[in-house]
Amino acid sequence: MDSDILFLWEGRPLALALYVQLEGRLLERYPGMQVRTAKTQVSFANRYIFAVASPPKRKKEDHLVVSFGLGYEKRSPRIFCAAEAAWNRWTHHVAVRTPEELDAELFGWLDEAYAFSAAK
């Protein structure tokens, strides 16, 4: 694992473990996917970025935030924030606190975001 990933998740062992599972499963689903690490997040892209993994804003919290983009607002109790970043471009944020939350529902949303991004 590269040092940028370790630095991003420093002091958040649960978030790191969840991130590793998320990335592994995404790479299995989308073998040509690009993974880019930045200072505050890791982005997953095909032609464009379709999802992002980031630590929570509060330094004492240890979970994973998964964000994804769609052409409409998806509503679910699991989505703690959805914002229309541009016309018909909605960004959704989901807190993942347990491995069980890396489930079929979340990956269904990520599949939809992948297809939406590829079609732009």
Secondary structure, DSSP 8 states (H G I E B T S, - for coil): --HHHHHHTTT-HHHHHHHHHHHHHHHHH-TT-EEEE-SS-EEEESSSEEEEEE--SSTT---EEEEEEESS----TTEEEEEEEETTEEEEEEEE-SGGGSSHHHHHHHHHHHHHHHH-
